[in-house]
Amino acid sequence: MRIVGGELSGRRLRAPRGSSTRPTADRVREAIFNILGAPGLGARALDLYAGSGALGLEALSRGCTHAVLVERAEAALRVLRANIAALGLAARARVVAGDVVRATLGLARAGERFTWIFLDPPYAAGVMERALDAVGKVCAPDATVVAEHDTRHLPAPAVGPLRERDRRRYGDTCISFYGLEAA
């Protein structure tokens, strides 16, 4: 696994051992960021169910100014912190250990908003809609929410203030792109 674009392109990332974490494949990550394009000035990223941090760290490599990465598994947290240190991103990345929905609601209460938000929950856990609902509270006005899922667990096309704008398929992996409902 590696950073696929931006200032840190080609740098290697560690992944947690075992089957409890499923890193986003390099080719899928590359496709996501090609679709997103360049982040706007001052863009901030939120990586939920961060695992190794590949999506949030890729966002930093491609120009986001800051990223918050949320993970609760101890093994993944150790690898995530090691990846941040190895890439020299400690000043631009903050790790939040804990439940994704609780952490997201805490970020909302603190007034934090994000331009790019990535969700990659365990596919069969049934948590996508709950997480998307919480995410709607931390979206910057121009936010894009990127939800990774498989073909058997499609999230709803509308959750809270979020509306699906696009869906792409890469083998058994699907990526749904959401944005705030137009006023």
N, C-alpha and C positions, 0 to 999 in steps of 0.2 A: 504494500500500500504506500502511496506517495502523494505529495501535493502535485496536482496536474497543471496548474497555471499560476501566473502572477510572479511576484518577486521571489517566492520560495519554491518555484517550480522544480520538480525533480527530487525535492528533499523527502526522505523516507519518514514514514509514521509507523509507530508500533501499534499493534492491536491487542486487546485483551485475549488471553488464552481461553479456550473452551467454546461452547456453542451458545452461551447466554448473550453474547454480543454479536451482531451481524453487521459488519462495516459496509457502508455503501461502496459498491464497486467503483474503481477508478473511472471506467467508461461512463457509468451513470452520473457520477459526480461531474465529469467533464461536460456531459450533455446539459446537466442542470445549469452550470455556470455559463455555458454558451448561450442558453436561453435567457438567463438573467442579464447578461451583458455587464457593463461596468457599473459599480455602485455609484450613487450620487455622492456629492460632497458631504462629508460628515456621516455617512451611512454606518449604522450599527447592526450587528448580527446577533441573533439568539439561536443557539443550537440546543434543542431539547432532545432528551434521550441521546446525549452526545457520544457515549461510548468512547472511542479513541479521539474524538474531536475533529474528525476529518472534515466535516462540512463547515464548522465554525472556523477552523484554522485555514481552510481553503478560502473562505470569505475574507479573512484578514490578509492572506497572501494576495488577493485580488483587489484590495484597496479599502475594505471597511476599516474604520478607525478604531473600533472596539468590538469585542464579542463577549457575550455571556454564554457559558456552556453549562448546562444542567444535566446532572447524572446522579444516580443514587447507588449503583453497584460499586462496592469497594474496589474490586479488581480493576474495573474500568476507570475509576477515579485515579488510581495510581498511575495507570498508563496515560490517561489524559493529562495529568500534571507533568509527567515525564516528557510527553510530546511538546507541551507548551514551553517547557524549559529548554529542550533540545533545539527548538526553533527560535529561541530568543524572543518569545512573544509575551513574557510575563507582564509587561507594562500595558499591553493592549487586550489581554484576555483575563476574564474573571471566571472562576469555577464556583458553581453553587451546587453543593451536595444535598440531594434530597428529592422528594417527590416532585414531578414536573408540574402538575396542576397547582399544587401549593406554592411552589417557587414562582411560577408565572403570575399568580395572583398577588404574591408579595412584590414582585417587580412592578405590577400595575399600580399597587397602592403607593409605591415609592415614586411614581410618575415616570418610570422608564418606558421609552418607546423604541421600537426597532424597525429597520427598513427591510431586512431579510430575516425571515424566521424559518427555521428548519425543524421538522418533526419526523422522527424515524422510530416510532414505538415498536415494541414486539408485535408482529403482524396479527397474531391471533388473540391478543390480550383484550381487545374490545375497548380500548381507551382513546381511540383517535378522536371521536366527536367531543368527548369531555376536554381533551387537550386543545382541540381547535376552538372550542368555546372560550377557554381561558386565554388563548392566544389573541382572540379578537380584542381583548382589553389592553394589549401592549403594542398594537400596530401603529406605526407612524402613518400619516395620511396616504403616503405613496408606497406602503408596505406590500411586499410579495411574500406569501406564506407557501412554503414548499413541503408537501406532505408525502412521505414515501410509504407505500403499502404494496401488498401483492394483489394479484388479480381476483382473489377470492374474498378480499376484505376491502371493498370500495367505500370510502367515506362519503357522507352525504354531500350533495352538490351545494348546499347552503347550510351553514352553521353559525348561529348568532349573526354578527354583522359581516361575516365572510361569505363570499360567493366564488365558486370554482370558475376559473377563467380558461383553464387548459388542462388536459391530461395526456400524458405520454406513457408509452409502454416500452419496456426494455426486457424482453423475455418474460419472466414471471413477476418482475418488479414494475410497479406503476408509480409515476410521480404526478401528483395533482397540485396545480398552482392556484392559489386563492388570493383574492384581494378584497379590500373593503367594498361593501356595496356602495354604488354611486348614489350620492345624495340627491 
